[in-house]
């Protein structure tokens, strides 16, 4: 629900897009720092980006690999605030209201002791969202301080500003360390081992959110 071919329409399409490749790139929060620094060379904050300009967000160098917008990525972390639905009625969802019509926003940080100011936003979109992906289940995982693993598309949300300083928060801007997001989430896993002793390179100890007994 945006004028065709405008920067807003381009970003809205990306928010619904699934990665074309099944090849996964495992990211760390250090990689996200590299990605944010690289993105700021080619894309300003809170300014429109055409489809052509967004091409500069592809194949950016990190410590681990070259990766960019549209790629299928994997990240582990902890939920550091209450997951919630996007109450703004975003144009990507035709400004419809209600939980069933909007994204679920989940802030992930590298440690459970960090805050939303240290986080990356990850989003479950309403289209084809499993019925077991509920805010109640996500909030229970958050309360239990469980390590989670998110898989999905890497996306750069330049409609916002970085808001990572709790002593000088930016009014009207979501708390976040990165403008990068994992959006939409394709798969969501929870570590079921004691002391969160799960390895993202191994399937052992991970359980899908929709299959988890809480």
CORVENJO-V588412 format. One line per field, one symbol per residue. ss: DSSP state (A for helix, B for strand, O for the rest). A space follows every 50 residues. Layout:
ss = ???
This chain:
ss = OOOOOOAAAAAAAAAAOOOOOOOOBBOOAAAAAAAAAAAAAAOOOOOOOO AAAAAAAOOBBOOOOBBOOOOBBBBBBBBOOOOBBOOOOOAAAOOOOOAA AOOBBBBBBOOOOOOAAAOBBBBBOOOOOOOOOOAAAAAAAAAOOOBBBB BBBBBBOOOOOOBOOAAAOOOOOOOBOOOBBBBBBBBBBBBOOAAAOOOO OOOOOBBBAAAOOO
